[in-house]
Amino acid sequence: LALPFTYHLVRGVPVPLGRFVLALANVTFGFGFAWQMLQAEHPSGLGFLSLALAALYVVLGTLLRRRLPTDGRSLFGSVALAVVFLTLAVPLQLRTHGITLAWALEGPVLLYLGHRYRYGPVRAFGAALLALSVFRLFQAHWPLHEGLFLPFVNRAFLSALSVPAAMAIYGWIQHHFRECATPRDRTFKIASFVLGSALALVVLHAEVANWLENDRGSYTAWCGITALWTLASLGYLAAALAWTSPLAWAEGLLALAV
């Protein structure tokens, strides 16, 4: 964890962006192996490991602030990594989908770092991580349920919903830095909002349909998902009117067609 920053801490030299990318790659690689070793028989250990990593990054941020008091971006980078693992600790302790959550959370963090350091490839890599989290959601965790379940307050649903939530955060960060955004950044912002809202609808569709079909039968399930997509079309219409967005208008028509 400390190796990418040792030289800069010893010499008092500002930390470049590449060191944080290396640190994130290191901890992602190591955490992936920890997941493979612990999730089957000792899943609670993953939550404690995530808390330990968050604490270590807080310590690292304290050292960076003392040794490099003028390098605010390095302090932010260490705090951002600490926040990722602190946020990850709670769902991991509840034994949810750790790797998918980690990839989804790291996407917005990399985007913010990429904007702070004005480095486009890192921002693109954040988008790639979000895309990987979407792929893993459908490849490893779909369908969300088998048999009876409590709707909306279960681990599978909350884990799945974290992916479109991360996409919404990604889009908000892109909007926050819109004044220095490139055309590619603007494309990623639109894509994150459009695909994130669509993915949230798909996840809600699966949750409502499975719950009602198990509990009330197929007819009630069809009524429920019809109501869901109708409400979604109204939501898109409101967004189209508020932001004068033709894309939101088109999505509302698509939702109404569904």
Secondary structure, DSSP 8 states (H G I E B T S, - for coil): --GGGHHHHHHT----HHHHHHHHHHHHHHHHHHHHHHTTT-THHHHHHHHHHHHHHHHHHHHHHHH-TT-HHHHHHHHHHHHHHHHHHHHHHTT--HHHHHHHHHHHHHHHHHHHTT-HHHHHHHHHHHHHHHHHHHHHS-SS-SS---SSSSHHHHHHHHHHHHHHHHHHHHHHTGGG--HHHHHHHHHHHHHHHHHHHHHHHHHHHHHHHHHT-HHHHHHHHHHHHHHHHHHHHHHHHHHT-HHHHHHHHHHHH-
